[in-house]
Structures are given as structure tokens and as C-alpha cells.
Amino acid sequence: MLWIGGPPGAGKTTVARLIARRYGLRWYNADAHTWEHRDRAIAAGHPAAIRFEALPRAERWSVPEAELIAMSLHHERGRMIVDDLRALPAAPLIIAEGTPITPAVVATVPGGPAASVWLRPSAGVQRARLAGRGLSDGPLTLYRSLVGEIEAEVAEYGARSLVVDGSGGVEETVAAVEKIFAGTLGGGPVAETAGERARLLRYANRATVAQYEAFFARPWSPGDARTAVHAFACECGRADCRDDIDLAIADFPAPPDDAASPPVLAPGHHRADQGVPGIAGRAGLSHHALDRPLSRRRPAADSTGRGCPSG
């Protein structure tokens, strides 16, 4: 198990996603489980989770900072993430990332601290990245306040961290994280075949679909699955593929995710091990992962909830 933590705007998802596709790992994106975790907290009677749903959307972001953090379930979600990961197959290797992944959480997992890193964006880098997401003042306040929470915990636990100051690009950050994880990456296990890689990509894509569906199921949520478009990973399973395909949530193949399910494919790509025709997405909207701004690759906080849920 590999762990990447850090505040919003650190680049966790970009780095983990690229490493997962490059090496054939299972990518666990905590953002994709935001609303599932909130539903679990509500079912358990968590007061802050219940209050978040009950407040009008505008009022959620006018509460004091401490209440913003409480309603984000930042600390509670870490334990849920560990439960999720324990339920997944042991192979291939899992790379888990998200803001609720904290040093305290990772310390509860045998071997966790040795296979973890926290990305720490400079104030300027975080400000620039969050500005590109079109967030309102409330989520921005929450996201910036989480920096202090995470910095304090990293210091308390002596956790390994990597400063992201904008002096290098995405590949430089990826290379630095790969160096930290070199021993574990070298030992595997990893997906070996195109079919295995494709199934891991479907797992990650399906988690994103579930994220949107759980958000749209809320009575106060705007939008719907017919109009919401997400950049899904191409499921061709090629080791060198980094393409994304813009596809409406409602157009993603319905379960079950078995051999008969059509893969989501970038134009010109195909699954060599599968005779089922693929879904090529919207014409002209296939993108290389490194060419896309982060805010276009994932749902914005004010629409479907990222690492720290909003609405």
C-alpha cells in the first residue's frame, strides 16, 4: 500500500493517477468516496454530517472555521478510508490519495508510515491551483484552513513530506514521489496484462460515476447525470496510455463491469483482449492527462464534492 496525503491543491490526484497508470496499480481516490462516506456518517448519527445536509447550501459556508472543518468530516473520513482499503484485494498494489489521509490515519496501518508521503504546496501554488477551480469563498476558507491542520500533524508525527513550490512541473513531482516509493514499486505486485490494467481503470472510473450519482441523489443538489461531463481514463489497458475521454455520467456503461461491458476508449484505441465495441466518448474530446488542468479532470467542490465535501 502506498499513501499520498496533503491539502487540496497539492497535486495528490494528479501524481497518484499517473503513477497508477504507469505501473499498473489500483488507484484509490478518496474524493470519489466523499458522499458514500458522508452517508455512512449520517447512518451512524454523526451530528456534523447531519447538520451539513440540513443547512441550506448558502448557510453551510457562513459557519465558523472550526465548524467548517467538523462538517467536512476531515478526521472521521480517514478511518473510513482505511476500512475501504482493507476490503479491496491485496493485489495489485494500491496507491491511495486524499486530503483525509493523515499521518495519524496511516500510523494505524502496519508499514504505512514507511510507504507514505505528504505533498505540501507553497501558499502561492495552492492559491493558483484553487483559483482555477472556480470555488466560492466558503470552500476556499475550508481548504486553506486544512493546510494548518495537516502541517501540524505532519510535524507531530515526523511524517515524510515533499514541498511543491512550482519550480518544477508535474513530471518532476511524479519522479520525486516515485523515488520515495521505489522500493515498494519495485516489489509489486502490479498488473501485468492489458486486461488487468483495464479492469483497474474501470474500477477507478466506476468510483467516479458512483461519486456523481451519490451527489445527484441528494434533494438539494443541482445538475444531473445527463448534463454532467467528466474526463474518464481510457480503458484500453496499454501501459503507455495517458488519455482521458470526456463523457456524460449518464453515458458511462451501466453495471455489471464484466467482460460484456463496453470499455471507454480514446479515439483510435482498442482493447486487444476484448471483442466488445468500446465507447469512444464525445468527438474531439480526448486529452492527454498531463495536458489537462487539474480542475477539468475532477468534479469541482461546489458541484459534486472533492476531498472535502461541499454543495
Secondary structure, DSSP 8 states (H G I E B T S, - for coil): -EEEE--TTS-HHHHHHHHHHHHT-EEEEGGGGHHHHHHHHHHTT-HHHHHHHHS-HHHHTTS-HHHHHHHHTHHHHHHHHHHHHHTS-S-S-EEEE-TT--HHHHTTSTTTGGGEEEEEE-HHHHHHHHHTTT--HHHHHHHHHHHHHHHHHHHHHT--EEEE-SSS-HHHHHHHHHHHTHHHHHH-----SHHHHHHHHHHHHHHHHHHHHHHHTSTT--S-TTT-EEEEE--S--TT--EEEEEEGGGS--S--STTS--B--TT---TT--S--B--STT-EEEGGGS-HHHHS--TTTT--SS---
